[in-house]
Amino acid sequence: MFRFPLVIVGKLLGAKIVIHEQTSSIGLTNKILQYWADVIVLTYESSLPYFRKKALVLGSPTMKHIYSISDYEHLLGYLKKEKSRLLDETEYLEKLKWLEDQKNTSPILLMSGGSQGSHFLNEQIRPILNKLLQHMIVVIQVGENEYYNDYAKFTEYLKALPAELSQKLIIRKFVYEEFGFLMKKATLFLGRSGANTVYQVGLNGLFAVFVPIPWVTKNEQYTNAMILKARGKADIIDQDRCTSEVLYEVLSDALQKAQADTERKSLFSAEADRLLAKEIAKLAV
C-alpha cells in the first residue's frame, strides 16, 4: 500500500500513472489505484476480469539473464561483464561447468523455495534426497534462516553422503546471476509459485512441481500455479498433503512428463520490458 499516497500525489500534480499487476488476479493496491491509472499493464490474461478499465496484457519485465543464458561460456561472459562476485567462487563455477556436461546424461532437479517458503520444502525433500540422488542431480537453493539453520543441516547431510551421491548434490544459500543458467539446464523445477517464479519458469519452458504457500492473500500462489498447470507444464501439491512420500511420488511422475517434453517451448513473452517502455513513451507525447 506504500504506493498509494505516491500515486495520488503524482496524479494531483499532473503526472501520468502506469500500474503493473504481477499476479494472476489483482492485488489490493492495484484494485484501488486502477481508477487513477492512465495505463494498466498485466502479466497474465487471467487478471483481465478483475479490472474495470481497459488493461493491456504485456507480460512481466524480466532481467535478460533469466532467460537468455544458454550455456556455461555465455554465463561466464555475463559474469565477467557484470564483475560478479561469483567469479571468486572457482569451485562453484567448476561445478556449474560440470552440471552443463551432465545435462544429456542425467536429469537435473532445481529447487528454490524463495524467501518465505524455503524451510518447509527443505524439510520435505531432505528425507528423500538419497532416493532422488540415485537417478538425478539435485540443485537446492535452501535460503538462510537463522532460526532453522537449514543451510548448516544440508551441509552436514552433504558431508555424510557417499562420494558417488555427494557429487550429484549442489547446495546454495542463494542463487543470483546463475539462476537463469540453472533453469536452462534443469529438467524439472520444484518450488513455491509466486508470480515472478511462475513467469520465469514458464519463460524457460520448464516443467514444474509447485507447492503454493497457503497463507498468501486470496490463495494467490495457487492461482499463479494453475496458469502453468492449465498448459500441461506443472503439477501442484497442496501444502497440507505435501509429505516427503507424496513429494517423491509427484516428482517421479513429473520427471517422466518433463522428459517427454522434448521441445520445451517458452510459454511467455520475453518482450514485456520493451512493450511496457513503448506504452510509457506514448504518454510523453
C-alpha positions as CSV (number, residue, x, y, z in Angstrom):
1,M,0.0,0.0,0.0
2,F,3.0,2.3,0.2
3,R,2.5,3.2,-3.5
4,F,-1.0,4.6,-2.8
5,P,0.0,8.0,-1.5
6,L,2.7,8.3,-4.1
7,V,0.3,7.7,-7.0
8,I,-2.4,10.1,-5.5
9,V,0.1,12.9,-5.1
10,G,1.5,12.3,-8.5
11,K,-2.0,12.4,-10.0
12,L,-2.7,15.7,-8.2
13,L,0.5,17.1,-9.7
14,G,-0.5,16.1,-13.2
15,A,1.7,13.1,-13.6
16,K,0.8,10.2,-15.8
17,I,0.2,6.9,-13.9
18,V,1.1,3.4,-15.1
19,I,0.4,0.4,-12.9
20,H,1.5,-3.2,-13.4
21,E,-0.2,-6.2,-11.9
22,Q,2.3,-9.1,-11.4
23,T,-0.1,-11.7,-10.1
24,S,-2.7,-13.8,-11.9
25,S,-5.6,-11.9,-10.2
26,I,-5.4,-8.5,-8.6
27,G,-3.6,-7.0,-5.6
28,L,-5.4,-4.8,-3.1
29,T,-3.3,-1.7,-4.0
30,N,-3.9,-2.1,-7.8
31,K,-7.6,-2.8,-7.1
32,I,-7.8,0.8,-5.8
33,L,-5.3,2.5,-8.0
34,Q,-6.8,1.3,-11.3
35,Y,-9.2,4.3,-11.1
36,W,-6.3,6.8,-11.2
37,A,-4.2,4.9,-13.7
38,D,-3.7,6.2,-17.3
39,V,-2.3,2.8,-18.4
40,I,-2.9,-0.6,-16.7
41,V,-0.5,-3.4,-17.6
42,L,-1.0,-7.1,-16.7
43,T,1.3,-10.1,-16.6
44,Y,-1.5,-12.6,-17.2
45,E,-4.7,-12.6,-19.2
46,S,-6.4,-14.2,-16.1
47,S,-6.3,-10.7,-14.4
48,L,-8.5,-9.0,-17.0
49,P,-11.8,-9.7,-15.3
50,Y,-10.6,-8.0,-12.1
51,F,-10.1,-4.6,-13.7
52,R,-12.9,-2.2,-14.6
53,K,-10.8,-0.2,-17.1
54,K,-9.0,-1.3,-20.2
55,A,-5.9,-3.2,-19.5
56,L,-3.0,-4.5,-21.6
57,V,-1.6,-8.0,-21.2
58,L,2.1,-7.5,-21.9
59,G,3.8,-10.0,-19.5
60,S,6.3,-9.4,-16.7
61,P,9.5,-7.4,-17.3
62,T,12.3,-9.9,-16.6
63,M,16.1,-9.5,-16.4
64,K,17.6,-10.8,-19.6
65,H,20.0,-13.3,-17.9
66,I,17.0,-15.2,-16.5
67,Y,16.0,-16.5,-20.0
68,S,18.9,-15.8,-22.4
69,I,22.0,-17.6,-21.0
70,S,22.1,-20.8,-22.9
71,D,25.5,-22.3,-21.9
72,Y,28.4,-22.1,-19.4
73,E,30.6,-19.9,-21.6
74,H,27.7,-17.4,-22.1
75,L,27.2,-17.4,-18.3
76,L,30.9,-16.8,-17.7
77,G,31.0,-13.9,-20.2
78,Y,28.0,-12.4,-18.5
79,L,29.6,-12.7,-15.0
80,K,32.7,-11.0,-16.2
81,K,30.8,-8.2,-17.8
82,E,28.9,-7.7,-14.6
83,K,32.0,-8.1,-12.4
84,S,30.1,-10.6,-10.4
85,R,31.3,-11.9,-7.0
86,L,30.6,-15.4,-8.3
87,L,33.9,-15.1,-10.3
88,D,35.7,-15.6,-7.0
89,E,33.9,-18.9,-6.4
90,T,36.1,-21.1,-8.6
91,E,34.9,-24.4,-7.1
92,Y,31.3,-23.5,-7.7
93,L,31.9,-22.3,-11.2
94,E,33.6,-25.6,-11.9
95,K,30.6,-27.3,-10.6
96,L,28.3,-25.3,-12.9
97,K,30.5,-26.4,-15.9
98,W,30.2,-30.0,-14.7
99,L,26.5,-29.6,-14.5
100,E,26.3,-28.5,-18.1
101,D,28.3,-31.5,-19.1
102,Q,25.8,-33.8,-17.3
103,K,22.7,-32.4,-18.9
104,N,22.4,-35.1,-21.5
105,T,23.4,-38.0,-19.2
106,S,21.3,-37.3,-16.0
107,P,18.1,-35.5,-15.2
108,I,18.5,-32.3,-13.1
109,L,16.1,-31.2,-10.4
110,L,16.3,-27.5,-9.4
111,M,14.6,-26.5,-6.2
112,S,14.1,-22.9,-5.0
113,G,11.6,-22.1,-2.3
114,G,12.0,-18.3,-2.2
115,S,12.5,-16.1,0.8
116,Q,9.3,-17.1,2.6
117,G,8.8,-20.7,1.6
118,S,12.2,-22.5,1.6
119,H,12.1,-24.1,5.1
120,F,9.0,-26.3,4.5
121,L,10.3,-27.6,1.2
122,N,13.8,-28.1,2.8
123,E,12.2,-30.3,5.5
124,Q,10.2,-32.4,3.0
125,I,13.0,-33.0,0.5
126,R,15.8,-33.9,2.9
127,P,14.4,-37.3,3.9
128,I,14.0,-38.4,0.2
129,L,17.3,-36.9,-1.1
130,N,19.1,-40.2,-1.0
131,K,16.5,-41.8,-3.2
132,L,16.4,-38.8,-5.6
133,L,20.1,-38.8,-6.0
134,Q,20.1,-42.4,-7.2
135,H,18.7,-41.3,-10.5
136,M,19.1,-37.5,-10.8
137,I,21.3,-34.5,-9.9
138,V,19.7,-32.1,-7.4
139,V,20.4,-28.4,-7.1
140,I,18.9,-26.8,-4.0
141,Q,18.7,-23.1,-3.0
142,V,18.0,-23.6,0.7
143,G,17.9,-19.9,1.8
144,E,19.3,-18.9,5.2
145,N,17.0,-18.8,8.1
146,E,18.9,-18.2,11.4
147,Y,16.2,-19.9,13.4
148,Y,16.0,-23.2,11.4
149,N,19.6,-23.1,10.2
150,D,18.7,-25.1,7.1
151,Y,22.0,-24.4,5.2
152,A,24.1,-26.0,8.0
153,K,21.8,-29.0,8.1
154,F,22.2,-29.6,4.4
155,T,25.9,-29.1,4.6
156,E,26.2,-31.8,7.2
157,Y,24.0,-34.0,5.2
158,L,26.2,-33.5,2.1
159,K,29.3,-34.4,4.1
160,A,27.7,-37.7,5.2
161,L,26.8,-38.8,1.7
162,P,28.9,-41.4,-0.2
163,A,31.1,-39.8,-2.9
164,E,29.1,-41.1,-5.8
165,L,26.0,-39.3,-4.4
166,S,27.6,-36.2,-2.9
167,Q,28.9,-35.1,-6.3
168,K,25.3,-35.1,-7.5
169,L,24.0,-32.6,-4.9
170,I,24.6,-28.9,-5.1
171,I,23.6,-26.8,-2.2
172,R,23.5,-23.0,-2.2
173,K,22.1,-20.4,0.3
174,F,21.0,-18.2,-2.6
175,V,21.3,-18.1,-6.4
176,Y,21.9,-14.9,-8.2
177,E,23.1,-14.3,-11.8
178,E,23.3,-18.1,-12.4
179,F,19.6,-18.7,-11.8
180,G,18.6,-18.5,-15.5
181,F,21.5,-20.8,-16.4
182,L,20.3,-23.3,-13.8
183,M,16.8,-23.2,-15.2
184,K,18.1,-23.8,-18.7
185,K,20.0,-26.8,-17.6
186,A,17.3,-28.2,-15.3
187,T,14.9,-30.9,-16.3
188,L,12.4,-30.2,-13.6
189,F,11.7,-27.3,-11.1
190,L,10.4,-27.6,-7.6
191,G,9.3,-24.6,-5.7
192,R,6.7,-22.1,-4.5
193,S,4.5,-20.3,-7.0
194,G,5.0,-16.6,-6.6
195,A,4.1,-14.5,-9.7
196,N,7.7,-13.9,-10.7
197,T,8.7,-17.6,-10.2
198,V,5.9,-18.9,-12.3
199,Y,6.7,-16.4,-15.1
200,Q,10.4,-17.2,-15.1
201,V,9.8,-21.0,-15.1
202,G,7.3,-20.6,-18.0
203,L,9.6,-18.3,-19.8
204,N,12.2,-21.1,-19.8
205,G,9.7,-23.7,-20.8
206,L,10.5,-25.7,-17.7
207,F,8.1,-28.3,-16.2
208,A,7.4,-27.6,-12.5
209,V,6.1,-29.0,-9.3
210,F,4.6,-26.2,-7.3
211,V,3.7,-26.2,-3.6
212,P,1.9,-22.9,-3.2
213,I,2.2,-21.0,0.1
214,P,-1.3,-21.4,1.5
215,W,-1.3,-18.2,3.7
216,V,-0.8,-15.8,0.8
217,T,-3.8,-13.4,0.3
218,K,-6.7,-14.9,-1.7
219,N,-4.7,-18.1,-2.3
220,E,-2.8,-16.1,-5.0
221,Q,0.0,-18.6,-5.3
222,Y,-2.4,-21.4,-6.2
223,T,-4.0,-19.4,-9.0
224,N,-0.5,-18.5,-10.2
225,A,0.5,-22.2,-10.3
226,M,-2.7,-23.1,-12.2
227,I,-1.6,-21.0,-15.2
228,L,1.2,-23.5,-15.9
229,K,-0.9,-26.5,-14.8
230,A,-3.6,-25.5,-17.3
231,R,-1.0,-25.6,-20.1
232,G,0.2,-29.0,-19.0
233,K,3.5,-27.7,-17.6
234,A,3.1,-28.1,-13.9
235,D,1.8,-30.3,-11.1
236,I,0.5,-28.8,-7.8
237,I,0.8,-30.2,-4.3
238,D,-1.3,-28.6,-1.6
239,Q,1.0,-27.9,1.4
240,D,-1.3,-29.8,3.8
241,R,-0.8,-33.0,1.9
242,C,2.9,-32.5,0.9
243,T,4.7,-35.1,2.9
244,S,8.1,-36.4,1.9
245,E,6.4,-39.5,0.5
246,V,3.9,-37.6,-1.6
247,L,6.6,-35.3,-2.8
248,Y,8.7,-38.2,-4.0
249,E,5.8,-39.7,-5.9
250,V,4.8,-36.5,-7.6
251,L,8.4,-35.6,-8.5
252,S,8.9,-39.1,-10.0
253,D,5.8,-38.7,-12.1
254,A,6.6,-35.1,-13.1
255,L,10.1,-36.1,-14.2
256,Q,8.6,-38.5,-16.7
257,K,6.4,-35.7,-18.1
258,A,9.3,-33.3,-18.2
259,Q,11.5,-35.8,-20.1
260,A,8.7,-36.5,-22.6
261,D,8.6,-32.7,-23.4
262,T,11.5,-32.6,-25.9
263,E,10.6,-29.2,-27.4
264,R,10.4,-27.2,-24.2
265,K,9.0,-24.1,-25.7
266,S,8.8,-20.8,-23.8
267,L,5.2,-20.0,-22.7
268,F,5.5,-16.3,-22.1
269,S,6.8,-13.2,-23.8
270,A,10.4,-12.0,-23.2
271,E,9.5,-8.6,-24.7
272,A,7.5,-7.3,-21.7
273,D,10.1,-4.7,-20.8
274,R,10.2,-3.3,-24.3
275,L,6.5,-3.3,-24.7
276,L,6.0,-1.6,-21.4
277,A,8.6,1.1,-22.3
278,K,6.7,1.7,-25.5
279,E,3.4,2.3,-23.7
280,I,5.2,4.7,-21.2
281,A,6.7,6.6,-24.1
282,K,3.3,7.2,-25.6
283,L,2.3,9.1,-22.5
284,A,5.2,11.5,-23.0
285,V,3.9,12.6,-26.4
